[in-house]
Amino acid sequence: MTAKEGEREPRERHFAQESKQHRIDKALDQCEDKKHGTMGEAECLSQAFESWEKDIADTYAAVKKLATPAELEHLNRGQQS
């Protein structure tokens, strides 16, 4: 399925490794459909960025609860690289 003229394709069409569009990307698409122009796009992207930051922080907190101290050390070293 391709986008009609003047419409953009959903993000999942651009990333072959993903089979399902993430909820944050869906919200971004919906926001961009409602808000037009540079300011609207900037607002939508800002909201999506904040959502991704929270998602990453929540995931990291969950990993920290499950990981062993040695695994956390490897994770921390990897993040510093």
C-alpha positions as CSV (number, residue, x, y, z in Angstrom):
1,M,0.0,0.0,0.0
2,T,1.4,3.4,-0.9
3,A,0.4,6.8,0.3
4,K,-1.9,8.9,-1.8
5,E,-0.4,12.0,-3.5
6,G,0.3,14.6,-0.8
7,E,0.2,12.1,2.1
8,R,3.2,10.6,3.8
9,E,3.6,6.9,4.3
10,P,3.4,5.5,7.9
11,R,6.8,5.2,9.6
12,E,6.7,1.4,9.7
13,R,7.0,1.4,5.9
14,H,10.5,2.9,6.2
15,F,11.9,0.4,8.7
16,A,11.9,-3.2,7.4
17,Q,13.0,-4.7,10.7
18,E,9.9,-3.5,12.5
19,S,6.6,-5.3,11.8
20,K,4.4,-3.2,14.1
21,Q,4.3,0.6,14.5
22,H,5.2,1.7,18.0
23,R,2.5,3.6,19.9
24,I,4.8,6.7,20.1
25,D,5.1,6.8,16.3
26,K,1.4,6.3,15.9
27,A,0.8,9.3,18.2
28,L,3.3,11.3,16.2
29,D,1.6,10.5,13.0
30,Q,-1.8,11.5,14.4
31,C,-0.3,14.7,15.8
32,E,1.2,15.6,12.4
33,D,-2.1,14.9,10.7
34,K,-3.8,17.5,12.9
35,K,-1.0,20.1,13.1
36,H,0.5,21.6,10.0
37,G,3.4,23.8,9.3
38,T,6.8,24.1,10.9
39,M,5.5,25.0,14.4
40,G,3.0,22.2,14.4
41,E,5.6,19.7,13.3
42,A,8.1,21.0,15.9
43,E,5.5,20.6,18.6
44,C,4.7,17.0,17.5
45,L,8.3,16.1,17.3
46,S,9.0,17.6,20.7
47,Q,6.2,15.5,22.2
48,A,7.4,12.4,20.6
49,F,11.0,13.0,21.8
50,E,9.7,13.4,25.4
51,S,7.7,10.2,25.0
52,W,10.8,8.3,23.8
53,E,12.9,9.7,26.6
54,K,10.3,8.5,29.2
55,D,10.1,5.1,27.4
56,I,13.8,4.7,27.5
57,A,14.0,5.7,31.2
58,D,11.2,3.3,32.1
59,T,12.8,0.4,30.2
60,Y,16.2,1.1,31.8
61,A,14.5,1.1,35.3
62,A,12.9,-2.2,34.5
63,V,16.2,-3.7,33.3
64,K,18.0,-2.5,36.4
65,K,15.5,-4.4,38.6
66,L,16.1,-7.6,36.6
67,A,19.8,-7.5,35.9
68,T,22.6,-8.9,38.1
69,P,25.3,-6.5,39.4
70,A,27.7,-7.8,36.7
71,E,25.1,-7.3,34.0
72,L,24.5,-3.7,35.2
73,E,28.3,-3.1,35.1
74,H,28.4,-4.2,31.5
75,L,25.4,-2.1,30.6
76,N,26.9,1.0,32.3
77,R,30.2,0.5,30.5
78,G,28.5,0.2,27.2
79,Q,26.6,3.4,27.7
80,Q,29.8,5.3,28.5
81,S,31.4,4.2,25.2
